[in-house]
Amino acid sequence: MALEGFDVRDEVFDWVFEAEKDVERAKRLFDLGDYSMVCFLSQQAIEKALKAAIMALLRESPPRTQDLTVLYSMIRGVLELGERAKLLPEISQYYVTARYPNAGLRRPSISFSKAQAERALGVTVYVVERVKEAIASRRG
């Protein structure tokens, strides 16, 4: 879904574009079995998508946070994620735990599971698409 041409700041499209690129990368890494990076990129894609939504739907600058629950709390009234929102706290933690030894797991590169990556990626694809739809519905 192309979003250009809508009455929102150009920066919104940059954030959505980068969220989509993170999803593409995560899908490729999933196929390679690099589950910790799939989880990290899932967090990144959702963060970027939610920040785009804040800019487009609320017409506000997003806060400088990586906490997906904080970001979603800002737009919950205009963007409903249903049951998938319950997984945002888990995915939010991947910003740190998927990358750093002893930030939860001794060796994240080998400790994340396929199930975690699959769950995170599924939520991510849904959130990015919902954000794109919400932005498109606010045309004008």
C-alpha positions as CSV (number, residue, x, y, z in Angstrom):
1,M,0.0,0.0,0.0
2,A,1.6,3.2,-1.1
3,L,1.1,6.0,1.4
4,E,2.7,8.9,-0.5
5,G,0.3,11.7,-1.3
6,F,-1.4,11.7,2.0
7,D,-1.6,14.9,4.1
8,V,1.0,13.9,6.7
9,R,4.5,14.9,7.3
10,D,7.0,13.3,4.9
11,E,8.9,12.0,7.9
12,V,6.0,9.6,8.5
13,F,6.7,7.8,5.2
14,D,10.3,7.5,6.2
15,W,9.4,5.8,9.5
16,V,6.9,3.4,7.7
17,F,9.4,2.6,5.0
18,E,12.1,1.7,7.5
19,A,9.6,-0.4,9.5
20,E,8.8,-2.3,6.3
21,K,12.5,-2.8,5.6
22,D,12.9,-4.2,9.2
23,V,10.1,-6.6,8.5
24,E,11.7,-7.8,5.3
25,R,15.1,-8.3,7.1
26,A,13.4,-10.1,9.9
27,K,11.7,-12.5,7.5
28,R,15.0,-13.3,5.7
29,L,16.8,-13.9,9.1
30,F,13.9,-16.1,10.2
31,D,14.6,-18.3,7.2
32,L,18.3,-18.4,8.3
33,G,17.4,-19.3,11.9
34,D,18.8,-16.1,13.4
35,Y,16.0,-15.9,15.9
36,S,17.5,-13.3,18.2
37,M,17.8,-10.8,15.4
38,V,14.3,-11.6,14.2
39,C,13.1,-10.6,17.7
40,F,15.2,-7.5,17.7
41,L,14.1,-6.4,14.3
42,S,10.5,-7.1,15.2
43,Q,10.8,-4.7,18.1
44,Q,12.4,-2.1,15.8
45,A,9.7,-2.4,13.2
46,I,6.9,-2.0,15.7
47,E,8.6,1.0,17.3
48,K,9.0,2.7,14.0
49,A,5.5,1.9,12.9
50,L,4.0,3.2,16.2
51,K,6.1,6.4,16.0
52,A,4.8,6.9,12.4
53,A,1.3,6.5,13.7
54,I,1.8,9.0,16.5
55,M,3.1,11.5,14.0
56,A,0.3,10.9,11.4
57,L,-2.7,10.2,13.6
58,L,-2.0,12.4,16.6
59,R,0.1,15.0,14.8
60,E,2.6,14.9,17.6
61,S,6.3,14.2,17.7
62,P,6.9,10.7,19.2
63,P,8.8,10.4,22.5
64,R,12.4,9.2,22.6
65,T,11.6,5.8,23.9
66,Q,11.9,2.2,22.7
67,D,9.1,1.0,25.0
68,L,6.4,-0.3,22.8
69,T,3.8,-0.2,25.6
70,V,4.4,3.5,26.1
71,L,4.1,4.2,22.4
72,Y,1.0,2.1,22.0
73,S,-0.6,3.8,25.1
74,M,-0.4,7.1,23.3
75,I,-2.4,5.9,20.3
76,R,-4.6,3.2,21.7
77,G,-7.7,5.4,21.2
78,V,-7.1,5.7,17.4
79,L,-5.3,2.4,16.6
80,E,-6.7,-0.8,17.9
81,L,-4.4,-3.8,17.9
82,G,-6.8,-6.2,19.7
83,E,-5.3,-9.3,21.3
84,R,-1.9,-8.7,19.7
85,A,-1.3,-5.7,21.9
86,K,-0.9,-8.1,24.8
87,L,2.4,-9.2,23.3
88,L,3.9,-5.7,23.1
89,P,5.5,-5.9,26.5
90,E,7.3,-9.2,25.5
91,I,8.5,-7.8,22.2
92,S,9.5,-4.5,23.8
93,Q,12.1,-6.3,25.9
94,Y,13.8,-7.6,22.8
95,Y,15.3,-4.2,22.2
96,V,18.0,-5.1,24.8
97,T,17.7,-8.8,25.5
98,A,18.1,-10.0,21.9
99,R,21.4,-8.2,21.6
100,Y,23.4,-8.1,24.8
101,P,24.9,-11.0,26.8
102,N,23.6,-11.2,30.3
103,A,20.7,-8.7,29.6
104,G,18.4,-11.7,30.3
105,L,20.1,-14.5,28.4
106,R,23.8,-15.3,28.5
107,R,24.0,-15.8,24.8
108,P,21.0,-14.4,23.0
109,S,22.3,-15.3,19.6
110,I,21.7,-19.0,20.4
111,S,19.1,-18.7,23.2
112,F,16.1,-17.3,21.4
113,S,13.7,-19.9,20.1
114,K,11.9,-20.3,16.7
115,A,8.6,-19.9,18.6
116,Q,9.6,-16.6,20.0
117,A,10.7,-15.3,16.7
118,E,7.6,-16.6,14.9
119,R,5.3,-15.0,17.5
120,A,7.2,-11.6,17.3
121,L,7.3,-11.6,13.6
122,G,3.6,-12.4,13.3
123,V,2.7,-9.5,15.6
124,T,5.0,-7.2,13.8
125,V,3.6,-7.9,10.3
126,Y,0.1,-7.2,11.8
127,V,1.1,-4.0,13.5
128,V,2.9,-2.5,10.5
129,E,-0.1,-3.3,8.3
130,R,-2.6,-1.8,10.8
131,V,-0.5,1.3,11.0
132,K,-0.4,1.7,7.3
133,E,-4.2,1.2,7.1
134,A,-4.8,3.7,9.9
135,I,-2.7,6.3,8.2
136,A,-4.4,5.7,4.8
137,S,-7.8,6.1,6.4
138,R,-6.9,9.5,7.8
139,R,-6.3,10.9,4.3
140,G,-6.9,14.5,3.9
